[in-house]
Amino acid sequence: MASVASYLEHKGFEPRCLDLCFARNVKAEILKTIRHFEPEAIGISVRNIDNSDSTSPVFYLTEIKETVAYCRAVSDAPIIVGGAAVSVAPELLLSYLDGDYAVAGDGEEAFVGILNSLKNGGRANQVAGVIHRNGNASIPGKPASWPKNLDDYPSPQLWRWVDYERYARYGVAMPVQSKRGCVFKCIYCTYPNVEGFNYRVRSTDAVVEEIHEIRKRSHFRQIEFVDSTFNVPQKYTKALCEEIIRSGLDVSLQASSFNPKSTSIELFDLMERAGVSSLVCTPESGSDEMLERIKKGFTTKEIVQTAQLSQKSKIPFLWVFLFGNPGETEETVTETLDFIERYIPQKDGVFLTIGVRIYPNTILERLVRNEGEIADDNDLLRPTFYISPRIRRETLYELVLKAVHTHPNYSTISDLQLPFLPWLVRTKTALRIKKPLWELAPHINRVMNALRIR
């Protein structure tokens, strides 16, 4: 949303952002903003379709559909839906949400293209990446374009468009994106639909300048790189770390997407010197058979190498493993759990997930439909999860939960539903504890286990 807003302003438009995350009365906030601002177009950014939790699934689009309906009730302005969720299945979401236009892929130029078309009295049917409504049908136009020179776009300047201090109270780092796209072909992943199949990188100067601006205009020291893969391509990541070191930035850096495919001693050294304080790595499996099946693009040998380098460094890792993919058996689950116990450092966190969300337009969807595991009329918009029929669901849960209960540094998505978690996050922030919450998981789990025993 902030990226599009900054680009609209850059192109001479007057944008206004309404962040509904903390709104106590959504309709009142929308009505007040529309009456005051009188928009000529309304854009609604949708980050996620659902929470991807097979144990307690939550479908977000029902609320967003209500928001669209209310906007339509109080304004005649055309409604444009976009964001990562829309790019996953743009025609489906446009129809479900009942918008006028949907943007697939990068939003900056597509949004401007829609507004220019409307301003000139036409329709945006031929703007790249735009889907329009014709009655009840969603009609795709030209395919999304993937601009290569991201430096042509202004900095998102997130702090200008939302009250980011409110997010900071929950320990949220300031997000920065140094590249878009992903070259990997994981069967369940939606990134290629959202950002494209190739990397498009910003200049390291532009990224460092954005971090400089964040430091100058806010008190934020915690920066999170939200790229699809932080360390791929490695040459670029090294250059970025070197530029951050040269700049003398006083920051604490995080990344939620470290890939075992591309590691080295030199990279770890540069990351430490640049101020990287935590990394999330998603190998998903400790079985070479499963890694091949889900097309991760690396082997257990590379995961082991990454784990060994992480153990020598001062950078804590959170390792994420996903159980239930096509071909998963009791043997591959046991193999992965044994792998984690043998190779993942105990100082690191381990996050275990059961069941794979089947998103539309992914390789996984095609595989599962060929297996006949989902009904032909299931468009996959609502949460639908896959667990390999080669393992009993009860056996899978038993194996994973047994591992969690015997390892304090392990956690599952259910731990995120703990009722006291929001209080704990705010307390951590008030005490200025900079560590991410998952680093505190062993202490929390020990307390929880003690309470269970009592």
N, C-alpha and C positions, 0 to 999 in steps of 0.2 A: 504494500500500500504506500509506504513512504517513498519507495523508488519511483513509483508512478506519479505520485504527487509532486515530487521534486522535478521530474521531467516535464510535467504539465506546466509548472511555473516557469521552467526554462524556456518553454515554447510560447509563453505569453498568455497562458490561461490563468485563471484565478481558482485554485483548488482549496477546498476546506475538508479536513479529515475529522471524522467522528469515530472515536474508539469506544466500542460498547462493552469492552471486557469487564469493566467495573461498574457499569450502569445499574442502578437499583431499579429504575423504571425505564426500560428500553424504549417503549412507545413515546413516553414524555420527552426523552432526549432527542429522538428522531424528529418529533413534531416541532420542538423548539428550534432545532437546527434548520430544518427545511423552511419554517416561517421566516427566520431571520436571514437566511442565506439565499433563498429562492433559487435553487440550483437549476441549471439548464440540462444537466445529466446527473445521474446518480450511479456511482460505481460501488460495488460491494465485493470486498476481498475475502475469499474463503480459503483458509489454510489447510484444514483437514476435513475429510468426510466423516470420520469417526475416530475413536480412540485406539483402534487396532488391538483391543484387549479381548481375547476369546473367553475369558472368565467372567468379565462384566462389561459387555459391549455397550457403547453409548453412541447413538447416531446423531450427529450434530446438525444435519441438514433440515430437520423439522423446524428448529428454532430459526434457522436462516430463511427458510421458506416463509415463515410468519413475518420476519423482518421485511422481506421483499414485498409481501402482500400489503403490509402497513405503509411502506413507502409509496406504493402504487395508489393506495387509498387517499393519501394526503398530498400527492404531487403528480402532475402530468408529465414530469421529466422521464425520458427513457431510462431504463435500468440496465446497467452493464455489469455482469458478474465475471469475476476473474480470480486469480490466485492459484496456488499450487493444486488445490483440490479440483478446481474447474479444469485444469489442464489434463488431469487424469482421464476424465471422460466428459468432454465439453458439451456434446450434444445431449447426453443424459442429464447432466446437471442443469443445463439451460431449460430443458423441458420440465424437470422436477421443480426447479425454483421459480419458474414462470417469469424469467427475465426477458428483455428484448434482444440483448446481445450477450454473447459469451466470448471471452478472450482465451485462446489456447497458446501456451508458450509465453515468451517475454511480453510484459504488459505495456511497456513504455510507448513504443511507436504505434502499436495496435490501438491503444486507447486514444492517442492523439488522432490517428486516422479516422476513428469513429466520430470524434467530435468535429473534425474538419468536414466530414461528409454531411453530418447533420446541420452544421452551420451553413453549408452551401445548398441546403434544401434537398439533398439526396439521401440514399441509404448506404450503409457501410458494407454492402454485400461483397465487395471486391477487395476489402482490406485484408492483408495476409494475417492468418490466425484468428479471424473473426467468424463466429457462427451467428446466424440471425434467425428470428422466428418468422414463420409463414403459417398463420393460423395456429394449429397445435403442433406443427412440425418444426424441428430444429434443422436448419439447412446449413451445411458447412460451406465456407467460401474457399479462398486460397489457403494452402497449407501454411502453418506458422513459419515465420522466418526466424533465423537465429543470428542476429547481428554479431559480428566477430569483434568489433572494436568497442569494448565495454567502457573505455575511457571517454567515449562520446557522451555518455550519460553522466549527469551530475551526481554527487554523493547523495545517498538517501536522506541524510540529515534527520534521522529518526526522532531525535529529541525535539525537533520543531513541530512535528505532526501529532505526537502523542505525549501524554504525561508519563515519561519513562521512569520517573522517580517512584511511581506507584508499583511498577514491576520490580524495581530494585529492592523494595521491602521484602520481596519473596526470593531474594538472592539471584535474580536473573541478571546474567551478564549482558553487555551491549553487543548485539550481533553485527558482524562484519562479513561480507562475502567477497572473496578475492577471485573467484572464478565461478562460471556456470557450466553445466553439462557434466556428462560422465561417460567414460569409454567402456565401463564394465557392463556385463549383460546378466546380472543376477535375475533369476527367473521371476521373482516376486516383486521386483522393484519398479517404481513408477517414475524414477528420476529422468530416464530418457524422454518420456512423454512431457515432463514438466520443463526440462532445460535443454534437451537435445543429447545426441550421442557422442559429441566431441567436446573437448574442453575449450572454453573461451575465457582467457585470463585477463585480468586488469593489470596494468603496469604496477610494479611494486611501489613506485613513487606515489601513485594514486591511492593505493591501499594505506600506506604509511601516513599520507596526508590526511586521509579520513580519520585514522586513529588519533593523529595530532589534534584534529578539530574536535573530536569527542572529548579528549583530555582538556582542551581549552574551554569548552562550553559546558562541561559537566564535571562532576567529581568522580566519574566512573574510571576505575583502574582495571576492572575485569572485562576483558574482551573475548567474545566467543566467535571463532571462525565457523561459519555455517555452510561451508562448501560441501559438495557431495563427497569428495575425498580431499582431505586436507593436504596429504603428503604426496599426491599424484597429480601432475608429474613432479618427481622429486627435484629435478633441476630448478623448477620454478619455486618450490617451497624453500629450497636452500637460499635462493636469491632473495626471497621475501624475508627470511630470517636474518640474513646479512644486512638488509636494508633497515630492518627494525633495530638491530644491534648498533648500526652506524648512527641512527637517529637519536639514540640515547633515551628512547621512550621508557617511562616508568610505568609498565603495565604488567598485568597478570593475564596470560593468554590461555584460552581453552580451545579445544577442537573436538567436535562430536563425530568425527568420521576418519579415523586413522586407518589406513589400509595396509595389511601385512605384505602386500605385493612389492612395496617400494620402501625399504628401510636401509640404513647404514649407520655406522658409528659416527660419521661426519654429520649426518642429519640430526642425530640425537644430541650431539654436542652443540650444534647451532640452535636447536630448539631450546635447550636449557639456557644458553646465553641470551636468547631473545626474550626469555621470560615465560615460556610455556610451563604452565603449572598443573595441567591435567589433560588427559586424552581419553577418548572413547574409541575402542576398537571393536569391530563387528565381524569376527571370523565366522560366526553362526554355527560352525560344526568343527569337531576335532576328528572327523573321519574323512579320509581322502575320497572314499566312495561318495559320500554325501556332498562334499565340496565340488566334485565333478558334476554330480546330478543337478545341483542348484547353480552351477556355472559362476562360481565366485571368482575364478581367475587366478587362484593361488592354491598352494598345497599346505599340508600340516607342517612341512619343513620350514616354510616361510613364516608360519605362525610361531613356531618354536624360536626361530631366529629373532623375531620381534619381541617375544617374551624375554629372551635372554638379554637383549639390548635394553629393554625397559627395566629389568632387574638391576642392571649396572648403573642406570641413570637415576636421577632424583625425581623423575616425572611419574606420578601415579597414573595407573590405567584403570578404566572400567572396561571389562571384556563382556561382549554380548553374544549369547548363543541362542539359536532358534531351533526348536524341536518340532518334528511333525511333517517336514517337507516330503515331497514325492520320493518313495524308496526307503524312507526311514523304517528301521526295524528295531527290535529290542537290542540286537547286537550293536547297531550303529549308535544308539542312544548310550549304551554302556561304554562303548568305545570313546565317545565324546566326553562323558563324565570322568572316565579314567584319564583322558588326555588333560582335562582341566586340572585335576588333582595333581598330576605329575609335572605339568609344565607352567601353569599360570602361577605367578608369585602370590604368596598368601597376603602380602601387603596390598595387593590390588583388589578391586571389587569385581564380582562376577554377577551378571544379570542374565537369568534364564527365562526364556519365553516359550510357551507351549501353544501350538496352533498358528497357522500362517494365514493372514488375511489375504483373500483372493481379490485383488483389485482388477477392475476392467482394463482391457487393452494391455495386459501383461502376458509374458510367456507362460506363467503359471496358469492363467485362465485357459489358454489353449490346451495345455496338458491335461488339466482337470476335466475340461469338457470332453476331451477325447476319451478319458477314462470313464465318463458317464457319472461322475461323482456329484454333479450339480444339475439341477433341472434346466431344461432349455429356456424356460421363461424367466429364469433368474438373471436379471441384468447386473447383479453384483453391486448395485448402488448401496443397498443396506448391508451391514456387516455379515460377511459369509466367510467361514474359516475352514481350513483344510487340515486334516491330520491323516497321514498315510494309513491306508487300510491294512498295511502289512504289520501294524502294531496295534494292540488293543489300547483304546484310550485310557482305560483304568490303569493298565501297566505303565504307560508313559507317565501319567501323573504320579504314580507311586514312586517310580525311579527318580524323577526330578525332585519331588518334594522331600524325599528321603535325603537326597544330596544337600538340599537347602537347609534342612533341620540339623545337619551334622557339620555344616561349614558356616561360621558366623559371617564370612565375607561374601556369601551368596545371597541373592535376593530375587524376587519375582515381581511381576507387574502388580500382583495383589498387594504387595507391600506399599504401593503408591496410594492405596485406598484407605490406609490407616487413618482413623478419624482425628488423631492428634498431629498429623503431619503438617498441616498449614501452620499450626501454632509453633511447631518445632522449627520450621523454616524461618518464620518471622523472628523467633528468639535467636536463631543462629545469626541472622542478619543484624539484629540489634547488638549482639555481642561482638560483631565485626569478625566473625569466623569466616575466613575466605574459602575454606575448603568446600568443594561441591558436596551435596548431601550424601552421595553414594560413598564417599570416603568415611562417613560416620556410620555407615550401615553395620559394621561389625559390633560397634558399641550398642547400637539400637537393638540388634538381634540378640545380643547377650541378655539385655534387659528383658526383651520379649520372651526369650526361652526361660528365664528365671520365673517370670510371671506365669508361664504355662505350667511349669513344674509345681508352683504353689497352687 
